[in-house]
Amino acid sequence: MAQILLTGATGFVGDALLPALVNDGYSLVCLTRNPTKAAKRFTTLSASIRWITSIAEVEVMPNAVINLSGEGIADSRWTDTRKRVLRASRIAVTEQLVAQLNALDGEPDVVVSGSAIGYYGPQTDVVTEEQAPGSDFSAKLCVDWEKAICGLDVDATLIYTLRIGVVLGRPGGFLGRLETPFRFGLGGPLGNGQQMLSWIHRDDLVAMIRWMLSGSPDAGAYNATSPQPVSNKEFTKAFGDILRRPTMIRVPEIPMRLALGELADLLFKGQPVYPKRALDRGFHFKYPDLKRALTHLFA
């Protein structure tokens, strides 16, 4: 049974990824801060999962590595302290992972490591994987995160970097934060609503990770986003239509910037990201269209 080392296992993506990997026949070694809580959460999968609290507990080279560690980027205002937490949870954890793997015999067949579309910084024109990185905090965070995984001392390992967009799934996540105000008729465009939202259905993200585990596509960076990004205004209308609620209350930018500071850039700026490499190499999106994705999630 092939073994996968997984960081970020108990996050929003992990909720869907773990059952899929176990169903595929993998055994998992999963990093978490609270093994007891995690084991209860995934109790039906317990026979296939070993929970660890430190990368140092990995003593045998796994067949594959999936590195999705990272505190929520939009969970709180970006103070200097919060920025250090965001960097440590991504870059420091990845560096620890790399150091431990480099100390073991052999090398994994595949490494899938997380990043985000924040790599590109705010954009108005469509960007592909060839676009140069941005210069704001989130861009530098992603650049350093990707650089950290490149410290692996390997010859034949396929290393994939996933630049992930806004992940749509239920329960929880991005939609979980919006559902309650929208159901009360309090949803509306952010600012002028023209900023672009690059999103992906969680099932498609899981499918892309599994596709990479197969070693089928070329190694390198991949945009994990739907091929059909939408404006904030378009998303707001589509979400309101699915919930059958009005979306007339526009959220003003200035008060939100005063409240959130630099973090507000995630809300009022965006980037239309196109998954060119995945499409060119034959990946099929089950939910490329926003309406179809939301209809499935709220059926």
N, C-alpha and C positions, 0 to 999 in steps of 0.2 A: 504494500500500500504506500503510494507516494505521500510524502509529508510536506506540508506547507507551514512556514513560519509567518504569522500574521500579526502586525501591529495595528492598533486602531480597531480591533475586532468588535468592541462594544459600542461603536459609534453608529450613526444613522445608516451608513452604507453597510456596516457589518450585520445589521439586523436582517438584511436580505442576502448578503454574501455568504455568511456562515452556513445556512441551510443548503444553499446551492452547492457549495464546495463539498459538504458532507455527502450530499446526494450524488455528486460526481465520483465519490469513492475515495476522497483524500482523507488523511488524518491531519489534524491541525494542532499546532503549538501557538497559543494566542497570548499576547502580552496584555496585561490589564493591571490596574491598581488594586482591584478588589476581586480576587478569584472566587470567593464564596458567593458574592452577589452575582458575578458573571455566570457561574455554574448553575445557579438557580434560574437565571434568566434564560439560559439555553439548556435546560435540564433534559429535554428530549434528544439532544445531540451529544450528551456528556460522554458517551462511549468513544466518540471520535475526536474529542478535544482534550488537550492538556493545557491548563492555565498556568502561566508564569507571571511573576511580578518584576523580573529583571532580565535583560538581554543576556546577562552572564550565565543564566540557567540553560542557555542553548549550548549544548556540548557536542552535538553531532550536526554536520552540515545538512540542512534540509534540501529537498529536491527543488523547492521554489520558495520565494519570499514575496509577500505582499505587504508593502509599507504604507499604511494609511494613517499614521499617527498625527495628531494635531488638535489643539484646543479650537473651539468654534471661533471662526474669524469675526463673526458679528455678534458675539455673545455680550460684549460690553464695550464701553468707550475705550479708544486706543490711548490710554495714558502711557507714560514711559514704562511703568511696571507691567502693564498689559502687553505692550509690544515685546518686552523681554520674555514673557510667558509664551506668547505666540511663537517666537523664534525658538525658544528652548524645546517646546513640544513638537516642533517639526525638525529643526536643524540639529539640535543636540541629540535628540533621540535617534535620528538617522545616522549621525556620526558614531554613536555608541553601537548601533546595529552594524555598521560597516566595520568598525574595529573588531567586534566579536567574530564576524564572518571571516575577516582576514586572518584571524588567529586559528581558525579551524582547518582541518585537512579537506582538500577538495574545493569545489565551488558549486553553487546552485545552477540548475539548468536555466531558470528564468527568475528575473526580479522585476516586479511591477511596483513602482514607487509613485506616491502621490505628489501632485502639484496642483495648480489652479490657474484658471484663465486670468486671474489677477496678474500673472506673468507679463501680460501685454500692456498693462496700464490702461487708462481710459482711451477709447478709440471710437471713431465715428464710421470709418470705412471697415469693410469686412477684412478680417485677419485670418491667416492660416498659420501653420506651424513654422513657416519661414520668417514670420514677423519678428523683428528685434524686440527685446524686452523693454518694458517701460522704466520709469525712474522713480515712481512713488514708493511708499512703504510696502504695499502689498506686492508690487513687482519685484522689489529687492528681496523680499521674503521668499518668493517663489524661486527666484534665480539662485539664491543661496541653498535652498532646499534641494533643488535639482543638482547643484554642484556637489552637495554632500554625498549623494548616492553614487556619484561618479568616482568616489574614493575607493570603490571596491577593487581589489587586486585580483582580477579575473581575466581569463583568456577567451573562453568560449561561452560565457554566460550571456544570455539575451537580456538586456536591460531596457525596460520600457518606462517612460515617464508620462504619467497621465495628468494633463492639464484639464482639471474637472470644472465644469460649469455649475450653475445652480441645480442641485439635485431635487427632483420632484418625486415624492413618495408619500405614503401614509402608513401609520400615523406619525406625527412629529415632523421634524425638518422645517424647511422653508414654508411649505403649505400649512403646517401646523400652527405657525405663528400668525398666518394671515386668516385662517379659516374663521375664527371667532369674530373679529371685527367685521369681516365681510358678511357673515351670516346675520349680523345685527344691522346691516345696511350702512356700515361705516367705511367701506372700502372705496378707494379712488386712486387716480393717478398720482404719482410722486412728482411734484414740480410740474414741468411742462409735459411729462410723460414720453418724451422723445428718446430718452436714454435706452440703449439696447440691452436686452436680457438674453443671455446665452444659457440655455438650460438643457437638462437631460433627464429622461425618465430613469428612475433608480434601476428598473429591470434592465434597461439598455446598458447602464454603467456596469452592472454585474455581468451581463453578457460580454461586454468588451473585455473585462478582466479575465473571464474564462477563456475568451478567444486568445488573449495574450499568453495565458498559461499553456496553451497548446503549442506555442512557439511558431505558429503559422505566419504572422506578419513580421516584417523587418523590425529590428530593434530601433529605439529612438523615442522622440517625443510625439505624443498623440493628443489632439484636442478631444476631450470626452464631452462633447456637446451635440445636441441635435443639429442637423443640417439646416434647420429653419429657426434661427433666432427671431425674437419678436421685440417690439418696443414695449416699454413699461405700460403705455396706454393700451396696446393690443392685449397684453397679458391681463391687465386689470379687467377689461371688457370680457375676455374669454372666461376668466375665473368667476366674475359676477354672473355671467350667463349660465354657467354650470350650476352655481348655487341658487340661481333665480333670485338674485338680489340686485338692487340698483348700485351703481358705482359712480355717484355724482360728486362725492366729497373729495375735492382735490387737496392733497397734502402739501402745504407750503414749504418751500425749501429753507428759507432763512431760519425759522424757529427750530427746524430739525437739525440744522447745522450748529446752532447754538447749543443744542442739547447733546448732540453726538460728536461734534468736532470732526476730526479727520475721517472717522468711520463713516460719516455721511456720504463720502465719495462712493461707497459701495451701493448706495441707494440712488444717488442722483447723477452718477456717471456710469458708464458701462462700456461694453465692447461687443460688436457682432462677430462671433467666432464661428468659423466653419471647419468641420472635421475632415479636412482634405485627405490626410494620410490614411485615415481609417476607411474612408469611402474608396480611395484609389486601390486599397489592398483587399477590398471585397467585404468589408464589414457591413452587415445589414441591420439597420435600425428598425425595431418593431414599432416604435412610437416616434416617428420623425415630426409629426404634426402636433401642435399644442392642444388643439381641441380634442384630438384622439387620445392624447395622453391624459388629459384631465377627465375625459369621459370614462376612461378605464379606471382611474383612481377613485372617482366618486360614483361609480355605477351602483 
